[in-house]
Amino acid sequence: MSHTSDPTTAPAATSSEGALARLAAIIESRKVANGGDPENSYVARLLHKGPESFLKKIGEEATEVVMAAKDVDHGADKAKVVYEMADLWFHSMVALAYYNLTPADVIAELERREGISGIEEKALRKAVARAIQEGAP
């Protein structure tokens, strides 16, 4: 029997990825092209209005995550960070859907980075950018 068919034995990553995939499918279904109604769906409204609407929300939510984290540093409940992070992830997923991307695309990028030092990767990106500026093949 597969671990993914039994939620009590499913690895946390698989369960989390499944939750993200389910939410992504719901967001996808809210696109106007898929029958979403901007009058009756918050997601359809954001997608219909275009990047300006959901990018603004991402900025607002990112700020709220920072403020919640600072509050936790001063004794507030950690649940505030989780709540605000959920809003940030949600609006980020709306952006992914708008650009025809999925959480799986982000997870694949994170997996690509797995085992790579962040310092090394940043140095490599700078070297590539420098080579491009200098016209190297």
N, C-alpha and C positions, 0 to 999 in steps of 0.2 A: 504494500500500500504506500502511496506517495505521501510524503510529509505535508504537502500543500493541501491535500484533501481533508486532513484532520487538523482543525484549528488549534487543538490542544497540544499538538506536537510540531506545528509549523514553526520554522525558525523566525525570529523577530523580523529580520530583514525581509523575508518573503511576505509576511503579514503586512508590514509597513508598505512594501512595494505594491501589494494588492490594494491596500486602502488608497494609495496615491493613484493607482490605475483606475479604480472605481470612481474617484472624484474627477479625474481627468475625463472619463467617459461622460459623466454628468455634465461637466462644463462643455464638452464637445457637443452634446445634445442641445445645449442652449444657444448655439450659434443660430443666427437668423436663417442661414442656408439649410439648417437641419430642423427648422420649425420653431426655433426659440422666438419668444414674443417679448420685445423690449418693454412693452406695457406691463407685463406680468412677471418678468424674471429679471432680477438684479444682474445676473451674469449676462443675459442677452442684452440688457441695456448697456453694460460696460463694453461688451464686444461690438455692439452696434455703433456706439459713440467713437470707438477707435482708441488708438494708443494713448492719446492725451488723457482720457478718463482713467484707464487702469494704471498707467505709469504714475500719475499723480497719487493714486491710492497706494501704490507700492512705496513711494517716497514717504507718504504719511505713516504707513504701517511700519516702515523701517525705523522712523523716528520714534514711534510708540514702543517698539521693541527696546530701543536704546533707553528711553525714559523708564520703562518697566524694569530693566536690568539695574539701572541706577537706584530705583526705589528698593529693589531687593537688596542691594548693597547697604541700604540703610534700614533693613529690617522688614521690608514688605514681603508678602507671600510670594514664593517662586512661581506659583500658579499664574501670576500676572504675566510673567515672561512667556509661559506656554501659550496663554490666551492670545497675546499680541503676536507671537511667532506664528500661530495658526492663521491669523489674519494675513500676515505677510506671505506665508506660503500659499494661501488660497489665492490672493491677488497675483502672485507670481505665476501660479498655474493658469490663471486667466490669460496672462501675457503669453505663456507657452502655447496655449490653445490658439490664440490669435495668430501666432506665427507658425502654426501647424507643427509644433513641437510637443513632446510629451515628457512626463517625469522620467521615463525610461532613457530619454536622450541625456538628461542631466545625470542620472545614475551612471550611465555609460561613461560620461566624462569624468565623474568622480572615481570610477573604477580604473579609468586610464591613468589617473593621477596617483592611484594607490601605490605606495612604495617609493614615490618620487619625493625627494625633499622639496619643500616649498621654496627654500632658498635657491636650490639648484634650478628649479623650474623657472623662477623669476629671472635668474641670470641667463638662462637659455632664451627666454622670451626677449630679453634686452639684446642679446647677441643677434638673434634673428632680425629684430627690428633695425638694428644697426646695419646689418648686411643688406637689408632691403633698401635702406636710405643710401647706402654706398653703391647700390646697383649691382651687388654680387648675385650671381646666378643661384 
